[in-house]
Amino acid sequence: MGRPSKWSPEFRQEAVRLYRDGSESIPEVARRLGLNPETFRKWVRQAEIESGEREGLTREEKTEIRDLHAKIGAQAMEIENLRKRLTGT
């Protein structure tokens, strides 16, 4: 998992709203707010996914998938440990 963002969710939402409500391009808004344009572009894309305007996984879906992968990994380790105990290896 990546490092925590230095930008709050509220800041991100407000930045995306400024872009959507205005006539400036993503790089222009990013520059004005002191953001990397590609980072800001990702925020805009994710906001479009969250609102159903674009195909993709929502944050909630990504979290659920990550949690399920972790559970699968833990269960695989448990199965392996049980197998070793049963076979004595």
Secondary structure, DSSP 4 states (H G I P E B T S, - for coil): --PPPSS-HHHHHHHHHHHHHSS--HHHHHHHHT--HHHHHHHHHHHHHHTTSS-S--HHHHHHHHHHHHHHHHHHHHHHHHHHHHHT-
